[in-house]
Every structure is written in C-alpha cells, then in structure tokens.
C-alpha cells in the first residue's frame, strides 16, 4: 500500500519532520492551556516615612532629645512583595514578603530580619486561606478596627507597645471572610527565634516541652463599611529562660480586646477596651499583673487634602500604681494620594511605678523616662507611599 493511501486511511507517517512538528504543537497547546488557568501577579509596594522629633524628660537626667525615629513615624517604613497565582477551580497560591527598615540609617528593623514584618506562603480558596510563616497575631488585625491613630509615633498604643508589633515566627494561620465577616485563628510553634531573651525572644519548638514559646490567637470581625466591630484573644506561653519576661513555659501573657469604629460623613470615631493577665515580669518589680486599657479617638477631614486626628488612652494595673494615660494628636496635609507632610505631638502621664514612653519611634530604653515622670514628644515629618 502506498504511503499516500496509508495517510488517506488514517495511517501514520514515519517522516521525522512530521513527528517533530506534531510534538511541538502538542507542547504548545499544553502550555497555552495551563497558562490560561495559572495566571500570576506580583506587586511591589512600600512606605517611606521619617522626620525629626523632640522628646522631653529622657532618662535619669531628664534631658531633652532631638533625633530621627527608627521604628515608626506616622507609619512604619517598609517595602514588600505580594503575589498570587491562579491555580484553577477557585484555588490560588499566595505569598507575602515584607521588610521593615529605618530610613534614617537604611538598616533593617525587627531584630535585623530581612523580612521581619511578614514572610508567608499559602493556599486560598472559597473555603478560606491557609498561610505558613512569620505572621501577625490576630489581635493586631482586631485592634486596627477601632484604633484611629496607631501606628503613629504618638498614640494610645504607647501604653501597650505590643499591640503595634505582635508578629510571631513559625505560625499557621487560617482566615475566612464573607460579606464583611472575618473569622481567623493563628498558632505558632515558637514565636520568636531571633530576639534575645530580655527582648522577648522565645524560640520554642522543643521536643521536651510542648508549651515552650507557643503562641495562639483568634479573631472575629465584622465590617459594614460605615461601622465595624472586632473581638480577639491573644496568648503567649513562656519558656524563654533567664532574663525573659516569661522565663517558664507554665507562665502566660494573655490579652482580650473588643473595639470598633463608626463613620459620620467626614468623621470617623473609634474606641476599644483590652483586658490583660500577665503571669510574667511586667517591670523589674511587678509580677502577675492584671491590667485594663481603654482608648477613644477620631479622625476628621475638614478638606479632602487635610486630615486631623486625636486620641486618648488610659491603662490601670491592679494594685501596683503602674498605670498611665496618653493624649496624642496629628495634622496631615496630602500633596497627593502618595505624598503627605504632617506635624504630630503627644504627652504621657505616668503613675508612680510606671515608665511608659511617649516615643514609640525608638527601641527602649532610648527615650524611656524615670518611673512617675511625665513625657512630651513632638515631630514634623514627610511620608511617601509607593
């Protein structure tokens, strides 16, 4: 039978060029099909925010200090990469890498970590999102609901600095959001593998002590656009050893918070309440402290390019005269959606055994006052978003 008749009846051609072309077309078709389902995107974003601040009553000499902040300003300086890949069937792969830095020195924050703010990868679908890596505790996302001023350098959060930086290593997080409702939970096998024990470092993942350095948190939040409310619980287990605020794994530090916001025209009002039970060392002389912390604040836009913000917070520590109050304000002018300038000021009022610092922009004890001493801070700065 001739080769022409063979092909006409559906027979195969043995010509090498035919098979090479056929194979190439098959590979191309398979690639085009997978590319249609697996589209990915990566976004680069960041904030550069810095200025000059003035702080009074620093240290034993009660001296004044003029300096550039390193941890935060009106917002913390950072850059990051956010990515998502469509895997088909409603399933996506997600990742985020976020690095905090001090623009005045160009150095890394968060203990020198390259991606100290966040570093995670996971899967997302109609059933929710699972992520693994270094992530925020759920109390951070809850407090954002009702805190109208933090992470400004002067804010009510100066009375509990943990609320602006509750990040944990080795974490598994699940988040589900639908119609404004968010349910989320986080568990960490070892919450801080980098910082020193006095700074709260606690590596965990111990084969002989399952509680050592674990952390867990959960959040329930509803956001209706004009108003919102959130509740969250956060617990850290000890095990950091000598010098740690929680030396033993049997010790815990637990916070529970409820807060919310409401919008009325160009004004937004927020408030919150936090209850804390700390079985570790809160100060060199205070153990097993129970504290209650509340705040109220608001933001107002008298013009589209001007924002005015103010906040008041108060904390009490049962039986220890270690509470305090803080009042803070900020005025900001927007040159554009990306660039703004501002002036901000705040004052902290310390009880006899308290040494809260108004300066949330530097690592303690750089600006810490003596116990019982009040402190004032003021700053002018510039911020750019990209």
C-alpha positions in Angstrom: 0.0 0.0 0.0 1.4 3.4 -0.9 2.2 5.9 1.8 -0.4 8.4 0.2 -3.1 5.8 0.6 -1.9 5.0 4.1 -2.3 8.6 5.2 -5.7 8.9 3.5 -6.9 5.9 5.5 -5.6 7.4 8.8 -2.3 5.6 8.9 0.8 7.1 10.4 3.5 8.9 8.7 7.0 7.9 9.6 8.6 11.1 8.5 10.7 12.6 11.4 9.7 16.2 10.5 6.0 15.3 10.9 6.6 14.0 14.4 8.8 16.9 15.4 6.1 19.4 14.3 3.3 17.4 15.9 5.2 17.2 19.2 5.9 20.9 19.2 2.3 21.7 18.6 1.2 19.4 21.5 3.7 21.0 23.9 2.5 24.5 22.9 -1.2 23.5 23.3 -0.5 22.1 26.8 1.4 25.2 27.8 -1.3 27.5 26.5 -3.9 25.5 28.4 -2.0 25.6 31.7 -1.2 29.3 31.2 -4.9 30.1 30.9 -5.5 28.6 34.3 -2.3 29.6 36.1 -2.1 33.4 35.8 0.1 35.0 38.4 0.7 38.6 39.6 3.4 40.1 41.8 3.1 43.6 43.4 5.9 45.7 44.8 4.7 48.2 47.4 6.2 50.3 50.3 6.2 53.3 52.6 9.0 55.7 53.4 8.1 57.9 56.4 10.5 59.9 58.5 11.1 63.2 60.2 12.6 65.0 63.2 11.2 64.6 66.7 11.8 66.3 70.1 11.3 64.4 73.3 11.5 65.6 76.9 12.4 64.0 80.3 14.6 61.2 78.9 16.4 59.0 81.4 17.8 59.8 84.9 18.9 63.3 83.8 15.5 64.2 82.5 17.2 65.5 79.4 15.7 66.5 76.1 16.5 64.7 72.8 16.2 65.7 69.2 16.6 62.8 66.8 15.1 60.9 63.8 12.9 57.9 64.7 13.8 54.4 63.5 10.8 52.2 64.2 7.8 54.3 63.1 6.7 57.8 62.3 3.1 58.4 61.1 3.5 54.9 59.6 6.4 52.5 59.8 8.8 52.5 56.8 8.6 49.2 54.8 8.7 47.6 51.5 7.2 44.3 50.3 6.3 41.8 47.6 2.8 40.4 47.4 2.0 37.6 44.9 -0.9 35.4 43.8 -1.2 32.6 41.3 -4.5 31.3 39.9 -4.3 27.5 40.1 -7.8 27.0 38.6 -11.0 25.8 40.2 -11.1 28.8 42.6 -7.8 27.8 44.2 -4.9 30.3 44.4 -1.3 30.2 45.7 -0.5 33.4 47.7 2.7 34.7 49.3 3.9 37.9 51.0 7.4 39.1 51.9 7.5 42.4 53.9 10.6 44.1 55.3 10.8 46.9 57.8 13.6 49.4 57.8 14.8 52.7 59.3 15.2 55.3 56.5 17.5 57.5 58.6 20.1 54.7 58.6 19.0 52.4 55.9 19.1 49.5 58.4 16.7 46.6 59.0 14.2 46.6 61.9 12.6 43.6 63.6 15.9 42.3 65.0 17.7 42.6 61.7 15.4 40.2 59.9 15.3 40.6 56.1 11.6 40.1 56.1 10.8 40.8 59.7 7.3 42.2 59.3 5.8 39.3 57.4 7.0 36.3 55.4 4.5 33.6 54.5 3.1 31.4 51.7 -0.2 29.6 51.5 -3.3 28.5 49.6 -6.5 30.4 49.2 -9.9 29.2 48.0 -13.7 29.5 48.6 -13.2 27.8 51.9 -10.7 30.4 53.2 -6.9 30.9 53.3 -4.2 28.9 55.0 -0.8 30.5 55.3 2.5 29.4 56.9 5.5 31.6 58.1 6.1 34.7 60.1 2.8 36.5 60.5 0.8 38.9 62.7 -1.2 37.7 65.7 -4.9 38.2 65.1 -5.0 40.8 67.9 -3.2 43.2 65.5 -5.9 43.0 62.9 -8.6 43.4 65.5 -7.1 46.5 67.1 -6.8 48.1 63.6 -10.7 48.2 63.6 -11.0 50.7 66.4 -7.6 52.4 66.7 -7.9 55.5 64.6 -4.3 56.8 65.2 -1.8 54.0 65.7 0.8 53.1 64.4 1.5 56.8 64.7 4.6 57.5 66.7 2.4 59.1 69.4 -0.8 57.2 70.1 -2.8 55.4 72.8 -0.9 52.2 71.8 2.2 53.7 73.6 0.6 52.3 76.7 0.9 48.7 75.3 3.6 48.7 72.5 2.9 45.0 71.9 -0.3 45.9 70.0 1.6 47.6 67.2 4.1 44.7 66.6 2.6 41.3 67.6 4.3 39.2 65.0 5.1 35.5 65.5 7.5 33.1 63.8 6.7 29.5 62.8 2.9 30.3 62.5 0.0 28.6 60.9 -3.0 30.9 60.1 -6.5 30.3 58.8 -8.7 33.2 57.7 -12.2 33.1 56.2 -14.1 36.2 55.0 -17.6 36.5 53.7 -20.0 39.5 53.4 -17.9 41.7 55.8 -17.5 38.9 58.4 -14.0 37.6 59.1 -13.1 34.6 61.2 -9.4 33.9 61.8 -7.1 31.8 64.0 -3.3 31.5 64.4 -1.0 29.0 66.1 2.8 29.3 66.5 5.2 26.5 67.3 7.8 29.1 68.5 7.0 32.7 68.5 10.4 34.4 68.3 13.6 32.6 67.2 15.7 35.8 66.7 15.4 38.3 69.5 17.3 38.0 72.8 15.5 36.7 75.9 15.2 40.2 77.5 13.7 41.5 74.3 11.1 38.7 74.4 12.9 36.1 72.3 11.5 32.6 72.7 12.4 30.0 70.0 10.3 27.1 71.2 9.7 24.0 69.0 11.1 22.0 71.9 10.8 18.2 71.8 10.7 18.0 75.6 8.3 20.9 76.4 5.3 21.2 74.1 4.2 24.6 75.7 7.5 26.4 75.5 7.2 29.6 73.5 4.0 28.7 71.8 1.5 31.5 70.8 -2.1 31.4 69.7 -4.7 33.9 68.8 -8.2 34.1 67.3 -10.4 36.9 65.9 -14.0 37.6 64.9 -14.6 40.8 63.0 -17.5 42.4 61.1 -17.0 45.4 58.8 -20.1 47.0 57.4 -18.3 50.0 55.7 -19.9 52.7 57.9 -19.2 50.8 61.1 -17.3 47.8 62.3 -16.5 45.8 65.4 -13.9 43.2 66.3 -13.0 40.9 69.2 -9.8 38.9 69.6 -7.8 36.8 72.2 -4.1 36.5 72.2 -1.9 34.3 74.4 1.9 33.8 74.6 3.5 31.0 76.5 6.8 31.4 78.3 9.9 29.3 78.2 12.5 31.9 77.2 14.7 31.2 80.2 16.8 33.6 82.3 16.2 37.2 81.5 13.0 36.6 79.7 9.7 38.4 80.7 8.2 34.8 80.7 11.1 32.5 81.8 9.0 29.3 82.3 6.6 27.7 79.9 4.0 27.5 82.6 3.7 31.3 82.6 1.4 33.0 80.1 0.6 36.5 78.9 -3.0 36.8 77.7 -4.9 39.7 76.1 -8.5 40.0 75.2 -9.8 43.0 73.2 -13.0 44.4 71.8 -13.1 47.6 69.7 -15.0 49.2 66.9 -15.5 52.3 64.7 -18.3 54.4 63.2 -18.3 56.9 60.4 -20.4 60.0 60.2 -19.7 62.0 57.0 -16.1 63.1 57.0 -15.5 62.0 60.6 -14.5 58.6 62.0 -14.7 57.7 65.7 -13.1 54.6 67.3 -12.9 53.1 70.7 -11.6 49.9 72.4 -11.1 48.0 75.6 -8.4 45.5 76.4 -8.0 43.2 79.4 -4.6 41.7 80.1 -3.5 38.9 82.5 0.3 38.8 82.7 1.9 36.0 84.8 5.4 37.0 83.9 7.6 40.0 84.7 6.0 43.3 83.6 8.6 45.5 85.2 11.6 44.7 87.4 9.2 44.9 90.5 5.8 43.7 89.1 4.7 40.1 88.7 1.3 38.6 87.9 -0.3 41.9 86.9 -3.9 42.4 85.7 -4.5 45.5 83.6 -7.4 47.2 81.9 -6.7 49.5 79.0 -9.2 51.6 77.1 -8.9 54.3 74.4 -11.1 56.6 72.3 -10.1 58.6 69.2 -11.3 60.1 66.0 -10.3 61.4 62.6 -11.8 64.3 60.6 -11.2 65.6 57.1 -12.3 69.3 57.0 -11.0 69.3 53.4 -10.1 66.5 51.1 -6.4 67.2 51.4 -6.3 67.8 55.2 -6.7 65.2 58.0 -7.0 65.9 61.7 -6.6 63.0 64.2 -6.7 62.8 68.0 -6.7 60.0 70.6 -6.8 59.4 74.4 -5.9 56.2 76.2 -5.7 55.1 79.8 -4.4 52.0 81.5 -4.7 50.7 85.1 -2.6 47.9 86.6 -4.3 46.3 89.6 -2.7 47.1 92.9 0.6 48.4 91.5 0.2 52.2 90.7 1.8 51.3 87.4 -0.8 52.8 85.0 -0.8 55.9 82.9 -2.6 58.0 80.3 -1.6 59.3 76.9 -3.1 62.0 74.7 -1.9 62.4 71.1 -2.8 64.5 68.0 -1.8 64.8 64.4 -2.5 67.2 61.5 -1.6 66.0 57.9 -1.6 67.7 54.5 -1.9 65.5 51.4 0.0 66.8 48.4 -1.3 63.7 46.5 -2.5 60.2 47.3 1.1 59.1 47.7 2.8 62.1 49.4 2.0 64.0 52.6 3.5 66.1 55.3 2.4 66.2 59.0 3.0 67.5 62.5 2.2 65.3 65.5 2.5 65.6 69.3 1.7 63.6 72.4 2.1 63.5 76.1 2.2 60.6 78.5 1.2 60.8 82.2 2.9 58.1 84.3 1.7 56.9 87.7 4.3 56.4 90.5 5.6 53.0 89.3 5.1 53.4 85.6 7.7 54.4 83.0 5.7 54.5 79.7 7.5 56.5 77.0 5.6 58.7 74.6 8.3 57.9 72.0 7.1 54.9 70.0 9.7 55.5 67.3 12.8 54.1 69.0 13.8 50.9 70.8 13.5 51.2 74.6 15.2 52.4 76.7 16.4 55.1 74.2 13.7 57.6 75.3 12.3 56.0 78.4 11.7 58.3 81.4 12.1 57.6 85.1 9.1 55.9 86.8 6.5 58.5 87.7 7.9 61.1 85.2 5.6 62.5 82.5 6.9 63.0 79.0 6.2 65.1 75.9 7.0 64.4 72.2 6.6 66.4 69.0 7.5 65.6 65.4 7.4 67.0 61.9 7.7 64.5 59.1 7.0 63.5 55.5 5.5 60.3 54.1 5.5 58.7 50.7 3.6 55.6 49.6 4.5 53.5 46.6 
